[in-house]
Structures are given as structure tokens and as C-alpha cells.
Amino acid sequence: MATSAEIQALVDKIPPLDSKDLKNPMLKTRPSDGKFTGPPWDEAVKILDPILAGGKDGIAAVVDLLKEVDNGEDYKARYVLHALAQYVCRADKSEQQEFYVSALASALDGRPKPIVKFLLQQLQVCADGRVAAKIGKLLLDDDVFEEAALALLAIREGAVEQFRAALPKVKGKAKLTLIQDLGVLKDAASAGAMREALDGGDVALKMAAAWGLANLGEASAVDAILKAADVKDIWPRAQMTKACLILAEKLQTAGKADEAKRIYTHLRDTRKDESESYVREAAAKALGG
């Protein structure tokens, strides 16, 4: 088992930053002034494999090298963790992937929020459903819920359950994010929550809910979406009208011609302004006229 000092020595083998000005050696002492090309992959593997040989403890030792303030000083540790996130996704690295993901998930507890965000970004690359519940708890954290949601979306497995569980407990931007994500995942069980959001007063939430219901092809939401789309404000009207067209198309494909016709007829008859002529024409075309 590699010691922390041995892991540090391996991480230190990552080459230095490239200087912006090779004639000014002083720049090499300022991480924020350089860029990082990274080592050739065959050289990187000579560093990554020994770290993986250290198992979960080896990964934890690299995590311990992360700095709360991302000013470039810990770029070597960040490079190593990101390279490992991609490396362990190889078919022959399933065992290493399991303990790498487990190590990062364990490190989510009690770390400064900037570090938690970085770890979630790596889990977005390589995690699976086994850590979905662990990540799901962070959906309730105002500082990191976006990164947690992105990681769960990438994982897919177990994500819907985490989004559903968190939705009643959050508000504001977090609620908007979860409604959007449940729409992306086409979670039919969340149609009720989307309907509730569509009936609310928050415009951004209403647009997200309209799109989610449309993506579900939710026939029971036709009247609610048409009503929401008939607002006067240009932006929400345009976005929710798009949702109407998406829903109509999905209903038509699903053999629900009457519901689709109701949407197209409404749009044809209500979009009278010249700026909405494309909607009127699309609806008329769909109706065969």
C-alpha cells in the first residue's frame, strides 16, 4: 500500500505548467499565469497506474492534496483525479473504477464546497448508480446542487428517485433544476409535480414544467399548457408555444390525433401576430390546410 508521501511523489511527476513567456522565468512561479498541456498519455499512465495500485487509500491521498481555493496551485492533483476519472472507465478497469468512485463519494462529506464541486464533476464522468443516493443528498445543498444534479443526470441509474425525493424539499433555482431534469428523464411519475409547477407563478418554472410535460407526451396536460402558453410576454409565450408544438407532435405519433388536433387548432386560431406566423403556418400544415 502506497503511503501519502509516495502518492505525493507520484503526483509531483506531473510536468510543470507551460509559461506564457518562456523568456520570463518568473512566470513559472505563478500557477495562475501558465497553462497546462499535460504529459503524453503513455507517460501519464506511468503515474496513474501506481496510484491506482494504492487502492482506495491512494485515491484518498490524492484528494487530500486538493486546495479549497482553485488558484492553480493544486493543478497536478486535479489533473490526476480527472485523468483517473476517464481512465477507470475502460472496460478492463472495472475494479479500479469501483474503488475510485467509492473514494470520491466518501470524500464528499465534510470537505469545503469548492472541493465537493470538483469531486462531483469527476463523478459525473465515471460514477454509477451505487453512489446515486450519496450524491442525491447534495441536491438539498444550495451551494452544490447543480453539480450534484449534473452528476446524477450523467449516471442516469437511480437519478429519477433522487430527483423525486428532493423536489418537495427545495425551492427557487434548485426546484427549477429538478423540474428540468425530471423532464429530461421523462419521468411520468413526476407529471403531477410538473402540473403543479405549471399552475404556479414562477415564469421560469412554468416554462420548464411545460417543456417537461410536452417531452412526456402528457395528454392530460393539453389544456393547462395551452392556457400557460397564451401569456402576453414574448419570451415565455414563445417558449411555451414550442412546448405546445412538441406535445402535439408526440401525441400525433402516439396515435392521439384528437388531442394533437386540439393543440394545432388552438395555435392556428390564436397566433395572429406576424411575428408568430411560423407557428400559425406549422399548425395549419399539421391540420392539413
GIHUUR-V984784 format. One record per residue. N is the residue number from 0. RES is the residue in three letters. NEAR is the number of other ideal C-beta (glycine too) atoms within 8 Angstrom. Layout:
# GIHUUR-V984784
<<N	RES	NEAR> <N	RES	NEAR>>
This chain:
# GIHUUR-V984784
<<0	MET	6> <1	ALA	12> <2	THR	6> <3	SER	7> <4	ALA	6> <5	GLU	9> <6	ILE	14> <7	GLN	10> <8	ALA	8> <9	LEU	12> <10	VAL	14> <11	ASP	7> <12	LYS	8> <13	ILE	11> <14	PRO	6> <15	PRO	5> <16	LEU	10> <17	ASP	8> <18	SER	11> <19	LYS	7> <20	ASP	6> <21	LEU	4> <22	LYS	3> <23	ASN	7> <24	PRO	5> <25	MET	6> <26	LEU	11> <27	LYS	9> <28	THR	4> <29	ARG	8> <30	PRO	9> <31	SER	6> <32	ASP	7> <33	GLY	14> <34	LYS	6> <35	PHE	8> <36	THR	5> <37	GLY	8> <38	PRO	8> <39	PRO	5> <40	TRP	6> <41	ASP	6> <42	GLU	8> <43	ALA	11> <44	VAL	9> <45	LYS	9> <46	ILE	14> <47	LEU	12> <48	ASP	8> <49	PRO	10> <50	ILE	16> <51	LEU	15> <52	ALA	8> <53	GLY	13> <54	GLY	9> <55	LYS	10> <56	ASP	9> <57	GLY	14> <58	ILE	17> <59	ALA	11> <60	ALA	13> <61	VAL	14> <62	VAL	14> <63	ASP	7> <64	LEU	11> <65	LEU	11> <66	LYS	8> <67	GLU	6> <68	VAL	5> <69	ASP	8> <70	ASN	7> <71	GLY	9> <72	GLU	6> <73	ASP	10> <74	TYR	11> <75	LYS	10> <76	ALA	12> <77	ARG	11> <78	TYR	11> <79	VAL	15> <80	LEU	16> <81	HIS	10> <82	ALA	11> <83	LEU	15> <84	ALA	13> <85	GLN	9> <86	TYR	12> <87	VAL	13> <88	CYS	9> <89	ARG	6> <90	ALA	4> <91	ASP	4> <92	LYS	11> <93	SER	7> <94	GLU	6> <95	GLN	10> <96	GLN	11> <97	GLU	9> <98	PHE	11> <99	TYR	15> <100	VAL	15> <101	SER	11> <102	ALA	12> <103	LEU	15> <104	ALA	12> <105	SER	9> <106	ALA	11> <107	LEU	12> <108	ASP	5> <109	GLY	2> <110	ARG	9> <111	PRO	6> <112	LYS	9> <113	PRO	9> <114	ILE	12> <115	VAL	14> <116	LYS	11> <117	PHE	12> <118	LEU	14> <119	LEU	16> <120	GLN	11> <121	GLN	13> <122	LEU	16> <123	GLN	11> <124	VAL	11> <125	CYS	11> <126	ALA	15> <127	ASP	8> <128	GLY	8> <129	ARG	8> <130	VAL	13> <131	ALA	16> <132	ALA	8> <133	LYS	8> <134	ILE	18> <135	GLY	15> <136	LYS	8> <137	LEU	13> <138	LEU	16> <139	LEU	9> <140	ASP	10> <141	ASP	4> <142	ASP	7> <143	VAL	11> <144	PHE	14> <145	GLU	7> <146	GLU	13> <147	ALA	14> <148	ALA	13> <149	LEU	11> <150	ALA	14> <151	LEU	17> <152	LEU	11> <153	ALA	9> <154	ILE	16> <155	ARG	9> <156	GLU	7> <157	GLY	12> <158	ALA	13> <159	VAL	11> <160	GLU	9> <161	GLN	14> <162	PHE	18> <163	ARG	11> <164	ALA	8> <165	ALA	13> <166	LEU	13> <167	PRO	4> <168	LYS	6> <169	VAL	12> <170	LYS	4> <171	GLY	6> <172	LYS	5> <173	ALA	13> <174	LYS	12> <175	LEU	12> <176	THR	11> <177	LEU	14> <178	ILE	16> <179	GLN	11> <180	ASP	13> <181	LEU	16> <182	GLY	16> <183	VAL	9> <184	LEU	11> <185	LYS	7> <186	ASP	12> <187	ALA	7> <188	ALA	6> <189	SER	13> <190	ALA	13> <191	GLY	6> <192	ALA	10> <193	MET	17> <194	ARG	12> <195	GLU	8> <196	ALA	14> <197	LEU	14> <198	ASP	6> <199	GLY	8> <200	GLY	3> <201	ASP	8> <202	VAL	8> <203	ALA	7> <204	LEU	12> <205	LYS	14> <206	MET	12> <207	ALA	13> <208	ALA	14> <209	ALA	16> <210	TRP	14> <211	GLY	15> <212	LEU	18> <213	ALA	15> <214	ASN	11> <215	LEU	12> <216	GLY	10> <217	GLU	11> <218	ALA	9> <219	SER	5> <220	ALA	14> <221	VAL	12> <222	ASP	6> <223	ALA	11> <224	ILE	16> <225	LEU	12> <226	LYS	7> <227	ALA	11> <228	ALA	12> <229	ASP	7> <230	VAL	8> <231	LYS	3> <232	ASP	7> <233	ILE	5> <234	TRP	6> <235	PRO	11> <236	ARG	12> <237	ALA	8> <238	GLN	11> <239	MET	15> <240	THR	13> <241	LYS	9> <242	ALA	15> <243	CYS	16> <244	LEU	13> <245	ILE	11> <246	LEU	16> <247	ALA	14> <248	GLU	9> <249	LYS	11> <250	LEU	15> <251	GLN	10> <252	THR	7> <253	ALA	8> <254	GLY	4> <255	LYS	9> <256	ALA	8> <257	ASP	6> <258	GLU	11> <259	ALA	13> <260	LYS	9> <261	ARG	10> <262	ILE	16> <263	TYR	13> <264	THR	10> <265	HIS	10> <266	LEU	16> <267	ARG	11> <268	ASP	6> <269	THR	7> <270	ARG	12> <271	LYS	5> <272	ASP	6> <273	GLU	4> <274	SER	4> <275	GLU	10> <276	SER	9> <277	TYR	6> <278	VAL	11> <279	ARG	12> <280	GLU	8> <281	ALA	10> <282	ALA	15> <283	ALA	10> <284	LYS	8> <285	ALA	10> <286	LEU	10> <287	GLY	4> <288	GLY	4>>
